[in-house]
Amino acid sequence: MHISEGVLSGSVLAAGWLGTCAGVSLGLKKTSSDNIVRSALLSSAFFLASLVNVRIGPGSTHLSFIAPMGIILGYGAFPAVFVALLLQAVLFHFGGLVVLGANCFAMALPALLVHLAFGRAIRETKKKSVTMSLSFVAGALAVIMGASIAGAFLGLTDENFLGAVKLMLLAHVPLALIEGAATAFLISWLKTAAPEFLK
């Protein structure tokens, strides 16, 4: 879901940076020192998973694990995603520094939304089947939301991108199913092997 440098309009870039700055600021305020190790671990997983990019028009698709980040970190997903994307932009030129705000917002906001929608229910349920079902939906929805936000940024920049946006959304459907399954198994395993990690 990286948007390439030089694609978005100034107003869309500004909106992306505004949303990201607000999210990172709130995330830092709500992240306790106990969550630093979790944030670093999940940011590293996101960094590694999203290194394998498949280019689609002015954007790309890749694994992200943003739903587990959101479920575990909550508001802390914003700074975790920001650090990972910043390192990718500097080290590998994925995305870019100017478009970093838009890319971060497109990936971190879905993480926060699945936390708000599913986080408590996933942590509190005792049934493994419910945990896996909710986690699957959270993982799939996070990917679709991320692609939709990135698509909205492209569409607001230029209507000529709408064809590429449709292609990008279609390409994210199988990815959403893969991410949903990965999220379901990961969260279910964590609840069994390390339940304190989800607290």
C-alpha positions as YAML, in Angstrom:
chain: A
units: angstrom
residues:
- id: 1
  name: MET
  ca: [0.00, 0.00, 0.00]
- id: 2
  name: HIS
  ca: [2.96, 2.31, -0.47]
- id: 3
  name: ILE
  ca: [2.07, 5.33, -2.61]
- id: 4
  name: SER
  ca: [5.00, 6.47, -4.72]
- id: 5
  name: GLU
  ca: [6.71, 9.83, -4.32]
- id: 6
  name: GLY
  ca: [5.58, 12.66, -6.61]
- id: 7
  name: VAL
  ca: [2.09, 11.25, -7.18]
- id: 8
  name: LEU
  ca: [-0.16, 13.00, -4.66]
- id: 9
  name: SER
  ca: [-1.26, 16.65, -4.76]
- id: 10
  name: GLY
  ca: [-0.07, 19.14, -2.14]
- id: 11
  name: SER
  ca: [-3.44, 19.31, -0.40]
- id: 12
  name: VAL
  ca: [-3.67, 15.51, -0.10]
- id: 13
  name: LEU
  ca: [-0.08, 15.32, 1.17]
- id: 14
  name: ALA
  ca: [-0.90, 17.98, 3.77]
- id: 15
  name: ALA
  ca: [-4.02, 16.10, 4.90]
- id: 16
  name: GLY
  ca: [-2.00, 12.89, 5.22]
- id: 17
  name: TRP
  ca: [0.66, 14.61, 7.30]
- id: 18
  name: LEU
  ca: [-1.96, 16.28, 9.50]
- id: 19
  name: GLY
  ca: [-3.65, 12.96, 10.24]
- id: 20
  name: THR
  ca: [-0.34, 11.20, 10.84]
- id: 21
  name: CYS
  ca: [1.02, 13.90, 13.15]
- id: 22
  name: ALA
  ca: [-2.19, 13.79, 15.20]
- id: 23
  name: GLY
  ca: [-2.11, 9.98, 15.33]
- id: 24
  name: VAL
  ca: [1.59, 9.74, 16.26]
- id: 25
  name: SER
  ca: [1.19, 12.42, 18.93]
- id: 26
  name: LEU
  ca: [-1.81, 10.66, 20.47]
- id: 27
  name: GLY
  ca: [-0.09, 7.29, 20.16]
- id: 28
  name: LEU
  ca: [3.03, 8.48, 21.98]
- id: 29
  name: LYS
  ca: [0.91, 9.94, 24.77]
- id: 30
  name: LYS
  ca: [-1.01, 6.69, 25.22]
- id: 31
  name: THR
  ca: [2.00, 4.34, 24.94]
- id: 32
  name: SER
  ca: [3.41, 3.32, 28.31]
- id: 33
  name: SER
  ca: [7.00, 2.25, 28.87]
- id: 34
  name: ASP
  ca: [5.73, -1.34, 29.24]
- id: 35
  name: ASN
  ca: [4.67, -1.28, 25.57]
- id: 36
  name: ILE
  ca: [7.99, -0.16, 24.08]
- id: 37
  name: VAL
  ca: [9.25, -3.70, 23.49]
- id: 38
  name: ARG
  ca: [5.93, -4.77, 21.95]
- id: 39
  name: SER
  ca: [5.95, -1.70, 19.71]
- id: 40
  name: ALA
  ca: [9.51, -2.38, 18.56]
- id: 41
  name: LEU
  ca: [8.75, -6.04, 17.87]
- id: 42
  name: LEU
  ca: [5.59, -5.35, 15.88]
- id: 43
  name: SER
  ca: [7.17, -2.44, 14.03]
- id: 44
  name: SER
  ca: [9.99, -4.79, 13.00]
- id: 45
  name: ALA
  ca: [7.50, -7.42, 11.83]
- id: 46
  name: PHE
  ca: [5.65, -4.78, 9.79]
- id: 47
  name: PHE
  ca: [8.97, -3.52, 8.36]
- id: 48
  name: LEU
  ca: [10.02, -6.99, 7.23]
- id: 49
  name: ALA
  ca: [6.62, -8.10, 5.93]
- id: 50
  name: SER
  ca: [6.15, -5.00, 3.79]
- id: 51
  name: LEU
  ca: [9.60, -5.21, 2.17]
- id: 52
  name: VAL
  ca: [8.19, -7.59, -0.45]
- id: 53
  name: ASN
  ca: [6.28, -5.18, -2.71]
- id: 54
  name: VAL
  ca: [4.25, -5.92, -5.82]
- id: 55
  name: ARG
  ca: [3.84, -2.71, -7.83]
- id: 56
  name: ILE
  ca: [0.33, -1.83, -9.03]
- id: 57
  name: GLY
  ca: [0.21, 1.44, -10.98]
- id: 58
  name: PRO
  ca: [1.13, 4.39, -8.72]
- id: 59
  name: GLY
  ca: [1.08, 2.19, -5.61]
- id: 60
  name: SER
  ca: [1.99, -1.30, -4.45]
- id: 61
  name: THR
  ca: [0.65, -4.19, -2.40]
- id: 62
  name: HIS
  ca: [2.37, -6.22, 0.29]
- id: 63
  name: LEU
  ca: [1.80, -8.03, 3.58]
- id: 64
  name: SER
  ca: [1.62, -5.68, 6.54]
- id: 65
  name: PHE
  ca: [0.24, -7.32, 9.72]
- id: 66
  name: ILE
  ca: [-1.43, -4.03, 10.59]
- id: 67
  name: ALA
  ca: [-4.38, -5.73, 12.29]
- id: 68
  name: PRO
  ca: [-2.22, -7.53, 14.91]
- id: 69
  name: MET
  ca: [-0.42, -4.22, 15.46]
- id: 70
  name: GLY
  ca: [-3.72, -2.50, 16.10]
- id: 71
  name: ILE
  ca: [-5.16, -5.24, 18.31]
- id: 72
  name: ILE
  ca: [-2.01, -5.36, 20.47]
- id: 73
  name: LEU
  ca: [-0.80, -1.73, 20.42]
- id: 74
  name: GLY
  ca: [-4.00, 0.28, 19.97]
- id: 75
  name: TYR
  ca: [-3.10, 3.95, 19.54]
- id: 76
  name: GLY
  ca: [0.56, 2.95, 19.67]
- id: 77
  name: ALA
  ca: [0.20, 1.54, 16.14]
- id: 78
  name: PHE
  ca: [0.64, 5.05, 14.71]
- id: 79
  name: PRO
  ca: [4.21, 5.64, 15.99]
- id: 80
  name: ALA
  ca: [5.13, 1.99, 15.28]
- id: 81
  name: VAL
  ca: [4.01, 2.25, 11.64]
- id: 82
  name: PHE
  ca: [5.63, 5.67, 11.27]
- id: 83
  name: VAL
  ca: [9.06, 4.44, 12.40]
- id: 84
  name: ALA
  ca: [8.92, 1.39, 10.10]
- id: 85
  name: LEU
  ca: [7.86, 3.45, 7.06]
- id: 86
  name: LEU
  ca: [10.49, 6.10, 7.80]
- id: 87
  name: LEU
  ca: [13.22, 3.47, 7.84]
- id: 88
  name: GLN
  ca: [11.90, 1.92, 4.63]
- id: 89
  name: ALA
  ca: [11.86, 5.32, 2.91]
- id: 90
  name: VAL
  ca: [15.40, 6.18, 4.03]
- id: 91
  name: LEU
  ca: [17.02, 2.76, 3.56]
- id: 92
  name: PHE
  ca: [15.17, 1.32, 0.56]
- id: 93
  name: HIS
  ca: [13.35, 4.29, -1.04]
- id: 94
  name: PHE
  ca: [9.95, 2.61, -0.58]
- id: 95
  name: GLY
  ca: [7.30, 5.31, -0.72]
- id: 96
  name: GLY
  ca: [9.28, 8.43, 0.15]
- id: 97
  name: LEU
  ca: [9.73, 11.10, 2.80]
- id: 98
  name: VAL
  ca: [7.25, 13.59, 1.33]
- id: 99
  name: VAL
  ca: [4.50, 10.98, 0.98]
- id: 100
  name: LEU
  ca: [5.35, 9.39, 4.34]
- id: 101
  name: GLY
  ca: [2.43, 11.10, 6.08]
- id: 102
  name: ALA
  ca: [-0.14, 9.74, 3.63]
- id: 103
  name: ASN
  ca: [1.36, 6.24, 3.64]
- id: 104
  name: CYS
  ca: [1.47, 6.13, 7.44]
- id: 105
  name: PHE
  ca: [-2.11, 7.37, 7.77]
- id: 106
  name: ALA
  ca: [-3.37, 4.80, 5.23]
- id: 107
  name: MET
  ca: [-1.85, 1.93, 7.24]
- id: 108
  name: ALA
  ca: [-2.04, 3.11, 10.85]
- id: 109
  name: LEU
  ca: [-5.66, 4.33, 10.86]
- id: 110
  name: PRO
  ca: [-7.05, 0.87, 9.93]
- id: 111
  name: ALA
  ca: [-4.88, -0.63, 12.70]
- id: 112
  name: LEU
  ca: [-6.43, 1.76, 15.21]
- id: 113
  name: LEU
  ca: [-9.96, 1.17, 13.90]
- id: 114
  name: VAL
  ca: [-9.73, -2.63, 14.23]
- id: 115
  name: HIS
  ca: [-8.38, -2.12, 17.75]
- id: 116
  name: LEU
  ca: [-11.41, -0.01, 18.65]
- id: 117
  name: ALA
  ca: [-13.85, -2.37, 16.93]
- id: 118
  name: PHE
  ca: [-12.43, -5.79, 17.86]
- id: 119
  name: GLY
  ca: [-9.65, -5.40, 20.43]
- id: 120
  name: ARG
  ca: [-11.66, -5.76, 23.63]
- id: 121
  name: ALA
  ca: [-13.85, -8.57, 22.32]
- id: 122
  name: ILE
  ca: [-10.80, -10.54, 21.14]
- id: 123
  name: ARG
  ca: [-9.02, -10.13, 24.48]
- id: 124
  name: GLU
  ca: [-12.05, -10.99, 26.61]
- id: 125
  name: THR
  ca: [-13.54, -13.98, 24.77]
- id: 126
  name: LYS
  ca: [-12.68, -17.43, 26.07]
- id: 127
  name: LYS
  ca: [-13.66, -19.31, 22.92]
- id: 128
  name: LYS
  ca: [-10.91, -20.02, 20.41]
- id: 129
  name: SER
  ca: [-13.37, -20.10, 17.51]
- id: 130
  name: VAL
  ca: [-14.63, -16.60, 18.39]
- id: 131
  name: THR
  ca: [-11.05, -15.33, 18.73]
- id: 132
  name: MET
  ca: [-10.12, -16.70, 15.32]
- id: 133
  name: SER
  ca: [-13.29, -15.44, 13.63]
- id: 134
  name: LEU
  ca: [-12.98, -11.91, 15.01]
- id: 135
  name: SER
  ca: [-9.25, -11.82, 14.26]
- id: 136
  name: PHE
  ca: [-9.83, -12.98, 10.68]
- id: 137
  name: VAL
  ca: [-12.41, -10.26, 10.08]
- id: 138
  name: ALA
  ca: [-10.12, -7.67, 11.69]
- id: 139
  name: GLY
  ca: [-7.17, -8.71, 9.53]
- id: 140
  name: ALA
  ca: [-9.15, -8.69, 6.29]
- id: 141
  name: LEU
  ca: [-10.91, -5.41, 7.07]
- id: 142
  name: ALA
  ca: [-7.65, -3.66, 7.96]
- id: 143
  name: VAL
  ca: [-6.20, -4.45, 4.53]
- id: 144
  name: ILE
  ca: [-9.35, -3.34, 2.67]
- id: 145
  name: MET
  ca: [-9.52, -0.13, 4.71]
- id: 146
  name: GLY
  ca: [-5.85, 0.62, 4.07]
- id: 147
  name: ALA
  ca: [-6.23, 0.09, 0.33]
- id: 148
  name: SER
  ca: [-9.40, 2.21, 0.34]
- id: 149
  name: ILE
  ca: [-7.68, 5.11, 2.11]
- id: 150
  name: ALA
  ca: [-4.72, 4.94, -0.26]
- id: 151
  name: GLY
  ca: [-7.18, 4.78, -3.17]
- id: 152
  name: ALA
  ca: [-9.06, 7.81, -1.83]
- id: 153
  name: PHE
  ca: [-5.80, 9.77, -1.66]
- id: 154
  name: LEU
  ca: [-5.06, 8.88, -5.29]
- id: 155
  name: GLY
  ca: [-8.61, 9.61, -6.44]
- id: 156
  name: LEU
  ca: [-8.65, 13.00, -4.70]
- id: 157
  name: THR
  ca: [-5.39, 13.87, -6.42]
- id: 158
  name: ASP
  ca: [-6.46, 13.03, -9.98]
- id: 159
  name: GLU
  ca: [-9.54, 11.30, -11.40]
- id: 160
  name: ASN
  ca: [-7.27, 9.62, -13.97]
- id: 161
  name: PHE
  ca: [-6.01, 7.40, -11.13]
- id: 162
  name: LEU
  ca: [-9.44, 5.82, -10.63]
- id: 163
  name: GLY
  ca: [-8.69, 2.96, -13.03]
- id: 164
  name: ALA
  ca: [-5.49, 2.16, -11.11]
- id: 165
  name: VAL
  ca: [-7.41, 2.47, -7.83]
- id: 166
  name: LYS
  ca: [-9.92, -0.18, -8.93]
- id: 167
  name: LEU
  ca: [-7.08, -2.49, -9.91]
- id: 168
  name: MET
  ca: [-5.36, -1.84, -6.58]
- id: 169
  name: LEU
  ca: [-8.52, -2.64, -4.60]
- id: 170
  name: LEU
  ca: [-9.06, -5.87, -6.55]
- id: 171
  name: ALA
  ca: [-5.44, -6.90, -5.94]
- id: 172
  name: HIS
  ca: [-5.93, -6.41, -2.21]
- id: 173
  name: VAL
  ca: [-8.86, -8.85, -1.96]
- id: 174
  name: PRO
  ca: [-6.70, -12.02, -1.95]
- id: 175
  name: LEU
  ca: [-4.20, -10.22, 0.27]
- id: 176
  name: ALA
  ca: [-7.01, -9.42, 2.71]
- id: 177
  name: LEU
  ca: [-7.89, -13.11, 2.96]
- id: 178
  name: ILE
  ca: [-4.24, -14.03, 3.56]
- id: 179
  name: GLU
  ca: [-3.84, -11.31, 6.20]
- id: 180
  name: GLY
  ca: [-7.09, -12.35, 7.84]
- id: 181
  name: ALA
  ca: [-5.92, -15.95, 8.15]
- id: 182
  name: ALA
  ca: [-2.47, -14.90, 9.39]
- id: 183
  name: THR
  ca: [-4.03, -12.57, 11.96]
- id: 184
  name: ALA
  ca: [-6.44, -15.28, 13.16]
- id: 185
  name: PHE
  ca: [-3.66, -17.83, 13.74]
- id: 186
  name: LEU
  ca: [-1.25, -15.29, 15.27]
- id: 187
  name: ILE
  ca: [-3.73, -13.81, 17.76]
- id: 188
  name: SER
  ca: [-5.10, -17.25, 18.66]
- id: 189
  name: TRP
  ca: [-1.57, -18.54, 19.28]
- id: 190
  name: LEU
  ca: [-0.67, -15.49, 21.39]
- id: 191
  name: LYS
  ca: [-3.79, -15.93, 23.54]
- id: 192
  name: THR
  ca: [-2.68, -19.49, 24.27]
- id: 193
  name: ALA
  ca: [1.12, -19.14, 24.51]
- id: 194
  name: ALA
  ca: [1.57, -15.57, 25.77]
- id: 195
  name: PRO
  ca: [-1.76, -14.04, 26.86]
- id: 196
  name: GLU
  ca: [0.06, -11.24, 28.70]
- id: 197
  name: PHE
  ca: [1.24, -9.97, 25.28]
- id: 198
  name: LEU
  ca: [-2.34, -8.97, 24.45]
- id: 199
  name: LYS
  ca: [-3.00, -7.11, 27.68]
...
